[in-house]
Amino acid sequence: MTPPPFDVIIAGCGPAGAMLAAELRLHDVRVLVLEQETEPASFVRIVGLHIRSIELMAMRGLLERVLEHGRRRPAGGFFAAIPKPPPALDSAHAYLVGIPQPVIVRLLEEHALGLGAQVRHGCAVTGFEQDDDGVTVELADEVLRCRYLVGCDGARSTVRKVLGVGFPGEPSRTETLMGEMEVDAPPEELAAAPDGIRLRPFGGGIYSVIVPAGEVGDRAQPPTLDDFKRQLRRISGTDFGVHSPRWLSRFGDATRLAERYRDGRVLLAGDAAHIHPPIGGQGLNLGVQDAVNLGWKLAAQVHGWAPATLLDTYEAERRPVAAEVLDNTRAQTELMSAEPGARAVRRLVAELMDFDEVNRHLIEKITGIGIRYDFGLGPDLVGRRLRDIDLAQGSLYGRLRRGRGLVLDRTGRLSTGAWWDRVDLLTDPTAALDAPGVLLRPDGHVAWAGDDQHGLDEQLSRWFGEARW
């Protein structure tokens, strides 16, 4: 039988789809990305890359390009917009990067194209059928064949609907106006803004402005600056002199999570798998992190060396993370309400955040660096991502750019053995590790820690398949 021309077709070339395409190309998987839109979004919204996503950019050699187009901001004050200073965090990249969404999408698409992915704009999946050997994908005027299909096609995902995967959750109950604009009011007036209004400075007189939408404007149309002014005056008695908006948007609090992330040869990632309000700026980050978790596992499946349950760990690991994000955005939404009860709870949470442990816990939750996957028994390090550390030659993340596993050995006694074609070995007695040695998966999470070769071999087999002697 003639093999299909593509190993994987990805529906959607947003951040999740573009990142997934690049991850697959690191392993020479034949990838086609189909993007329905022909042009970038007409409005330029600034999005935030959180610490874990910044670390992933560093791992893949993308961070310098991102920083050229983005702006660093402190990693604090974004849990329900409660203004607290950033705590000390276990990362070499403990900051936020604000970047226009069309720019980060373009950078990730260029990254995927540079690695050899094919991208077609103005093409959308209209239907598909899967069988034991692959997936037949239907477009408006063409039929394609691939081994796997991944839906990264957003909240209204065609792939999810055709697959018949439920998307339970809560529909939108309230709507909020969000935008970036210049503010002329003096600092003391801004500091006195009532609960229900969020004014966060970005520098140069630019502020993020968040205010309940109420009944202003037409929900079918983008909001206007006058909509913001009317709501600001209604709640606080002043519009704070807002003017010269960079972008304006209106969002609801719909919150939904796909019942499953995989059905046979079809998978879901990004907004096709989960949606929630943008409070805390976690959506884009969650999708990019889905892609990095899935990419090497799907590549292993394509190339035939994946252990039997490896691809299933994608849903097992990422769906609980999404469920936690949905919960923390629900909590933040309640804390940002102008109702008296919610305002009282907000004041209490603000007091609790004065404790460093509480502040750090909430920031680690939003930025993704507090995630620990359940790999079973082992030291606390196992299941967590490892921060970037300096090595005798270069940095740890600089060694992960090819998307391979890595054994970092301080003892000089460990070996990758017959897994050399999938896992690199780096011996460095000076490495600042809390263990004699670690096995890192391609996504930077610690799969094993210790100095026992037998134990290492067991985990190499668990994550990277049978040894090839």
C-alpha positions as CSV (number, residue, x, y, z in Angstrom):
1,M,0.0,0.0,0.0
2,T,1.3,3.4,-0.9
3,P,2.0,5.5,2.2
4,P,-0.1,8.7,2.6
5,P,1.8,11.9,1.5
6,F,1.5,13.3,5.0
7,D,2.1,11.8,8.4
8,V,0.2,14.4,10.2
9,I,-2.3,17.1,9.1
10,I,-3.0,19.9,11.6
11,A,-6.2,21.9,11.3
12,G,-5.4,25.5,12.4
13,C,-2.2,27.5,12.3
14,G,-2.6,29.5,15.4
15,P,0.0,29.3,18.2
16,A,-0.8,25.7,19.1
17,G,-1.0,24.4,15.5
18,A,2.2,26.2,14.4
19,M,4.1,25.1,17.5
20,L,3.0,21.5,17.0
21,A,4.1,21.5,13.4
22,A,7.5,22.7,14.4
23,E,7.8,20.1,17.1
24,L,6.9,17.3,14.7
25,R,9.4,18.6,12.1
26,L,12.2,18.3,14.7
27,H,11.6,14.6,14.3
28,D,11.3,14.6,10.4
29,V,7.5,14.0,10.5
30,R,5.8,15.0,7.3
31,V,3.4,17.8,8.3
32,L,0.7,19.8,6.5
33,V,-1.0,22.7,8.4
34,L,-4.4,23.9,7.1
35,E,-5.4,27.4,8.1
36,Q,-8.9,28.7,7.2
37,E,-7.9,32.4,7.4
38,T,-6.1,34.0,4.6
39,E,-4.9,37.1,6.5
40,P,-4.0,37.8,10.1
41,A,-6.6,39.2,12.5
42,S,-7.5,42.8,11.8
43,F,-6.9,44.0,15.3
44,V,-3.6,43.8,17.1
45,R,-4.1,42.4,20.6
46,I,-1.2,42.2,22.9
47,V,-0.9,38.8,24.5
48,G,1.4,37.7,27.3
49,L,3.9,34.8,27.2
50,H,4.1,33.4,30.7
51,I,7.3,31.9,32.3
52,R,6.8,28.3,31.2
53,S,6.1,29.3,27.6
54,I,9.2,31.6,27.6
55,E,11.2,28.6,28.8
56,L,9.9,26.5,25.9
57,M,10.9,29.3,23.5
58,A,14.4,29.2,25.0
59,M,14.5,25.4,24.7
60,R,13.8,25.6,21.0
61,G,16.1,28.6,20.2
62,L,13.2,31.0,19.7
63,L,13.5,33.3,22.6
64,E,15.8,35.9,21.1
65,R,13.4,36.4,18.2
66,V,10.5,36.7,20.5
67,L,12.2,39.3,22.7
68,E,13.1,41.4,19.6
69,H,9.3,41.9,19.1
70,G,8.1,41.7,22.6
71,R,8.4,43.6,25.9
72,R,9.4,42.2,29.2
73,R,7.2,42.9,32.2
74,P,7.3,41.8,35.8
75,A,5.9,38.4,36.6
76,G,3.4,39.6,39.2
77,G,0.0,41.3,39.7
78,F,-1.9,39.2,37.2
79,F,-3.9,36.9,39.5
80,A,-7.3,38.6,39.2
81,A,-5.3,41.8,38.6
82,I,-4.5,42.0,42.3
83,P,-1.5,44.3,42.5
84,K,1.2,42.4,44.3
85,P,5.0,42.5,43.6
86,P,6.5,39.4,41.9
87,P,7.8,36.8,44.3
88,A,11.1,35.0,43.9
89,L,10.6,32.2,41.3
90,D,12.6,29.2,40.3
91,S,13.3,30.2,36.8
92,A,16.0,31.9,34.7
93,H,13.2,33.6,32.8
94,A,11.1,35.0,35.7
95,Y,9.3,37.6,33.6
96,L,6.3,38.1,31.3
97,V,6.7,39.0,27.6
98,G,4.0,41.2,26.0
99,I,3.8,40.6,22.3
100,P,1.2,41.3,19.6
101,Q,-0.7,38.1,18.9
102,P,-0.2,38.3,15.1
103,V,3.5,38.6,15.6
104,I,3.9,35.5,17.9
105,V,1.7,33.5,15.4
106,R,3.9,34.7,12.5
107,L,7.1,33.8,14.4
108,L,5.9,30.3,15.2
109,E,4.7,29.8,11.7
110,E,8.1,30.9,10.3
111,H,9.8,28.5,12.7
112,A,7.6,25.6,11.5
113,L,8.2,26.5,7.8
114,G,12.0,26.8,8.4
115,L,12.0,23.3,9.7
116,G,10.1,22.0,6.6
117,A,6.4,22.1,7.5
118,Q,3.9,22.9,4.7
119,V,1.3,25.5,5.5
120,R,-1.7,26.3,3.3
121,H,-3.8,29.4,4.1
122,G,-7.4,29.7,2.9
123,C,-8.0,26.0,3.5
124,A,-10.3,24.4,6.1
125,V,-11.2,20.9,7.1
126,T,-14.9,20.2,6.3
127,G,-15.0,16.6,7.3
128,F,-12.9,13.4,7.8
129,E,-13.1,9.7,8.3
130,Q,-10.6,7.5,10.0
131,D,-9.8,3.8,9.7
132,D,-7.1,1.5,11.0
133,D,-4.5,2.8,8.6
134,G,-5.1,6.6,8.7
135,V,-7.4,9.5,8.2
136,T,-9.1,10.7,5.0
137,V,-9.5,14.5,5.4
138,E,-12.0,16.5,3.3
139,L,-11.5,20.0,2.2
140,A,-13.9,22.2,0.1
141,D,-12.4,21.0,-3.2
142,E,-9.9,18.3,-2.3
143,V,-9.5,15.1,-0.3
144,L,-6.2,14.4,1.5
145,R,-4.8,11.3,3.3
146,C,-2.7,11.2,6.5
147,R,-1.8,9.0,9.3
148,Y,-3.0,11.3,12.1
149,L,-5.1,14.5,12.2
150,V,-4.9,17.1,15.0
151,G,-7.5,19.7,15.5
152,C,-6.0,23.0,16.6
153,D,-8.9,24.9,15.0
154,G,-10.2,26.9,17.9
155,A,-13.2,27.1,20.2
156,R,-15.6,26.3,17.3
157,S,-13.4,23.4,16.2
158,T,-14.8,21.5,13.2
159,V,-12.5,18.6,14.0
160,R,-14.0,18.3,17.5
161,K,-17.5,18.5,16.2
162,V,-17.1,15.9,13.5
163,L,-15.3,13.6,16.0
164,G,-18.3,13.8,18.2
165,V,-16.4,14.9,21.3
166,G,-18.5,16.6,23.9
167,F,-17.5,20.1,25.0
168,P,-19.3,20.5,28.4
169,G,-19.0,23.5,30.6
170,E,-20.7,26.8,31.3
171,P,-22.0,29.2,28.6
172,S,-21.1,32.9,28.8
173,R,-23.0,34.6,31.6
174,T,-21.3,38.0,31.9
175,E,-19.2,40.0,29.4
176,T,-16.2,42.2,30.0
177,L,-14.5,44.9,28.0
178,M,-10.7,44.7,27.7
179,G,-8.2,46.9,25.9
180,E,-5.0,48.8,25.9
181,M,-5.0,52.6,25.8
182,E,-3.5,55.8,27.1
183,V,-4.7,57.1,30.4
184,D,-4.3,60.8,31.5
185,A,-5.6,60.6,35.0
186,P,-3.2,61.3,37.8
187,P,-1.8,58.4,39.8
188,E,-3.8,59.2,43.0
189,E,-7.1,59.0,40.9
190,L,-6.1,55.7,39.4
191,A,-5.2,54.3,42.8
192,A,-8.7,55.2,44.0
193,A,-10.4,53.2,41.2
194,P,-13.3,51.2,42.6
195,D,-13.5,47.4,42.6
196,G,-14.8,46.2,39.2
197,I,-12.3,48.3,37.2
198,R,-8.8,47.2,36.6
199,L,-6.1,49.6,35.4
200,R,-2.7,48.0,34.9
201,P,0.2,50.2,33.7
202,F,2.5,49.0,30.9
203,G,4.7,52.1,30.8
204,G,4.7,55.2,28.7
205,G,1.1,56.1,29.8
206,I,-0.3,52.9,28.3
207,Y,-2.6,50.9,30.5
208,S,-4.5,47.6,30.3
209,V,-8.1,48.6,31.1
210,I,-10.7,46.0,32.1
211,V,-14.3,46.9,33.0
212,P,-17.6,45.0,33.0
213,A,-19.4,45.4,29.7
214,G,-22.9,45.8,31.2
215,E,-25.4,46.6,28.5
216,V,-23.3,48.9,26.4
217,G,-22.7,48.4,22.8
218,D,-23.8,45.7,20.3
219,R,-22.5,42.3,21.2
220,A,-22.1,41.4,17.5
221,Q,-19.8,44.3,17.0
222,P,-16.3,45.1,18.4
223,P,-16.4,47.6,21.3
224,T,-15.6,51.3,20.8
225,L,-13.6,53.7,23.0
226,D,-17.0,55.3,23.9
227,D,-18.2,52.0,25.3
228,F,-15.2,52.0,27.6
229,K,-15.8,55.6,28.7
230,R,-19.5,55.1,29.4
231,Q,-18.8,52.0,31.6
232,L,-15.9,53.7,33.4
233,R,-18.1,56.7,34.2
234,R,-21.0,54.6,35.3
235,I,-18.9,52.6,37.8
236,S,-16.4,55.3,39.0
237,G,-17.8,58.6,37.9
238,T,-14.8,59.3,35.6
239,D,-13.4,57.9,32.4
240,F,-9.8,58.5,33.7
241,G,-9.0,60.4,30.5
242,V,-8.7,57.2,28.4
243,H,-7.8,57.8,24.7
244,S,-5.7,56.5,21.8
245,P,-6.6,52.8,22.1
246,R,-4.1,50.2,20.8
247,W,-6.8,47.5,20.7
248,L,-10.2,46.9,22.2
249,S,-12.1,43.6,22.7
250,R,-15.1,42.1,24.4
251,F,-15.1,38.7,25.9
252,G,-17.5,36.4,27.8
253,D,-16.8,33.9,30.6
254,A,-17.7,30.8,28.7
255,T,-15.7,27.9,30.1
256,R,-15.6,24.5,28.5
257,L,-13.3,21.4,28.4
258,A,-13.4,18.6,25.8
259,E,-14.5,15.2,27.2
260,R,-11.4,13.6,25.7
261,Y,-8.3,14.7,23.7
262,R,-8.0,11.7,21.5
263,D,-10.2,9.3,19.5
264,G,-8.1,6.8,17.5
265,R,-6.0,8.7,15.0
266,V,-7.5,12.1,15.7
267,L,-6.4,14.4,18.5
268,L,-7.3,17.9,19.9
269,A,-5.1,20.7,21.2
270,G,-5.3,24.3,22.1
271,D,-8.7,26.1,22.1
272,A,-10.2,23.1,20.3
273,A,-9.8,21.3,23.6
274,H,-10.4,24.0,26.2
275,I,-11.8,27.6,26.4
276,H,-12.0,30.0,29.3
277,P,-12.0,33.7,29.9
278,P,-8.7,35.5,29.1
279,I,-8.2,36.6,32.7
280,G,-4.6,35.8,33.7
281,G,-3.6,35.5,30.0
282,Q,-3.3,31.7,30.1
283,G,-5.1,30.6,26.9
284,L,-2.3,31.0,24.3
285,N,0.2,29.6,26.8
286,L,-1.9,26.5,27.5
287,G,-2.1,25.7,23.8
288,V,1.6,26.1,23.2
289,Q,2.3,23.9,26.1
290,D,-0.2,21.3,24.8
291,A,1.8,21.3,21.5
292,V,5.2,20.7,23.1
293,N,3.8,17.9,25.2
294,L,2.1,16.2,22.2
295,G,4.7,16.8,19.5
296,W,7.4,14.3,20.5
297,K,4.9,11.7,21.5
298,L,3.0,11.8,18.2
299,A,6.4,11.7,16.3
300,A,7.3,8.6,18.3
301,Q,4.0,7.0,17.3
302,V,4.6,7.9,13.6
303,H,8.1,6.5,13.6
304,G,7.1,3.3,15.4
305,W,9.2,3.5,18.6
306,A,6.5,4.8,20.9
307,P,5.7,2.6,23.9
308,A,2.1,1.3,23.8
309,T,0.7,3.9,26.2
310,L,2.9,6.9,25.3
311,L,0.3,8.8,23.2
312,D,-2.3,8.3,25.8
313,T,-0.2,10.2,28.3
314,Y,-0.9,13.4,26.3
315,E,-4.5,13.5,27.5
316,A,-3.6,12.1,30.9
317,E,-1.1,14.9,31.5
318,R,-2.6,17.9,29.7
319,R,-6.3,17.5,30.4
320,P,-5.9,17.9,34.2
321,V,-3.7,21.0,33.6
322,A,-6.5,22.5,31.5
323,A,-9.1,21.6,34.2
324,E,-7.0,23.5,36.7
325,V,-6.7,26.5,34.4
326,L,-10.5,26.6,34.0
327,D,-10.9,26.5,37.7
328,N,-8.5,29.3,38.4
329,T,-10.1,31.5,35.7
330,R,-13.5,30.8,37.3
331,A,-12.1,31.9,40.6
332,Q,-10.5,35.1,39.1
333,T,-13.7,35.9,37.3
334,E,-15.6,35.8,40.7
335,L,-12.9,37.9,42.3
336,M,-13.2,40.6,39.7
337,S,-17.0,41.0,40.1
338,A,-18.3,44.3,41.4
339,E,-20.8,42.5,43.7
340,P,-20.3,43.3,47.5
341,G,-19.7,39.6,48.4
342,A,-17.1,39.1,45.7
343,R,-15.4,42.4,46.7
344,A,-15.1,41.2,50.2
345,V,-13.5,37.9,49.1
346,R,-11.2,39.8,46.9
347,R,-10.0,41.9,49.8
348,L,-9.4,38.7,51.8
349,V,-7.4,37.1,49.0
350,A,-5.4,40.2,48.6
351,E,-4.5,40.0,52.3
352,L,-3.5,36.4,52.0
353,M,-1.3,37.2,49.0
354,D,0.9,39.3,51.3
355,F,2.2,35.9,52.5
356,D,5.0,35.1,50.1
357,E,4.1,31.4,49.9
358,V,0.5,32.2,48.8
359,N,1.7,34.8,46.2
360,R,4.2,32.4,44.8
361,H,1.7,29.5,44.6
362,L,-0.7,31.6,42.6
363,I,1.9,33.0,40.3
364,E,3.4,29.5,39.7
365,K,-0.1,28.2,38.9
366,I,-0.8,30.9,36.3
367,T,2.7,30.8,34.7
368,G,2.8,27.0,34.4
369,I,6.0,26.4,36.3
370,G,4.2,24.7,39.2
371,I,3.0,21.8,37.1
372,R,3.9,18.4,38.2
373,Y,2.8,15.4,36.1
374,D,2.0,12.2,37.9
375,F,4.8,9.8,36.9
376,G,4.4,7.6,40.0
377,L,6.7,7.2,42.9
378,G,9.9,9.2,43.0
379,P,11.6,12.3,44.3
380,D,9.7,15.6,44.2
381,L,11.8,16.6,41.2
382,V,10.3,13.8,39.0
383,G,7.3,15.0,37.0
384,R,8.3,18.7,37.2
385,R,10.0,20.8,34.6
386,L,13.7,21.6,35.2
387,R,14.7,25.2,35.2
388,D,17.5,26.4,32.8
389,I,20.9,26.0,34.4
390,D,24.4,26.9,33.4
391,L,26.6,24.0,32.3
392,A,30.3,23.8,31.8
393,Q,29.6,24.4,28.2
394,G,26.5,26.5,27.5
395,S,23.1,26.1,29.1
396,L,20.7,23.2,29.7
397,Y,18.0,24.6,27.4
398,G,20.5,25.0,24.7
399,R,20.9,21.2,24.7
400,L,17.2,20.6,24.1
401,R,16.8,22.4,20.8
402,R,16.6,19.2,18.8
403,G,13.6,18.0,20.7
404,R,15.3,14.8,22.0
405,G,15.5,13.4,25.4
406,L,18.6,14.2,27.6
407,V,20.4,12.4,30.4
408,L,22.3,14.9,32.4
409,D,24.9,13.1,34.5
410,R,27.0,14.5,37.4
411,T,28.5,11.2,38.3
412,G,30.2,10.1,35.0
413,R,28.7,6.6,35.4
414,L,25.4,6.8,33.5
415,S,24.8,5.9,29.9
416,T,22.0,6.1,27.3
417,G,23.1,2.8,25.9
418,A,21.0,1.6,23.0
419,W,18.7,4.6,23.2
420,W,21.4,6.9,21.8
421,D,19.4,7.6,18.7
422,R,16.6,9.1,20.8
423,V,18.3,10.4,23.9
424,D,21.4,12.5,24.3
425,L,24.0,12.1,27.1
426,L,25.7,15.0,28.8
427,T,28.2,14.5,31.6
428,D,28.8,17.6,33.7
429,P,30.0,17.3,37.3
430,T,29.4,21.0,37.8
431,A,25.7,21.0,36.9
432,A,23.6,22.6,39.6
433,L,21.3,19.7,40.1
434,D,19.5,18.4,43.3
435,A,20.2,14.8,42.1
436,P,23.2,12.8,40.8
437,G,21.6,12.6,37.4
438,V,18.3,13.2,35.6
439,L,16.5,12.0,32.5
440,L,14.7,14.9,30.8
441,R,11.9,14.3,28.3
442,P,11.9,16.5,25.1
443,D,9.5,18.9,26.8
444,G,11.9,19.5,29.7
445,H,10.1,17.5,32.4
446,V,12.1,15.2,34.6
447,A,11.2,11.5,34.0
448,W,13.8,10.1,36.4
449,A,16.4,11.2,39.0
450,G,19.1,9.2,40.6
451,D,22.4,7.4,40.0
452,D,21.2,3.8,39.3
453,Q,21.7,2.7,35.7
454,H,19.1,0.0,36.0
455,G,16.5,2.5,37.1
456,L,17.5,4.8,34.3
457,D,17.1,2.0,31.8
458,E,13.6,1.2,33.0
459,Q,12.6,4.8,32.5
460,L,14.3,5.1,29.1
461,S,12.2,2.1,28.0
462,R,9.0,3.6,29.5
463,W,9.3,6.9,27.7
464,F,11.5,6.1,24.6
465,G,10.5,2.5,23.7
466,E,12.5,-0.6,23.5
467,A,16.3,-0.5,23.2
468,R,17.7,-1.0,19.7
469,W,20.8,-3.1,20.0
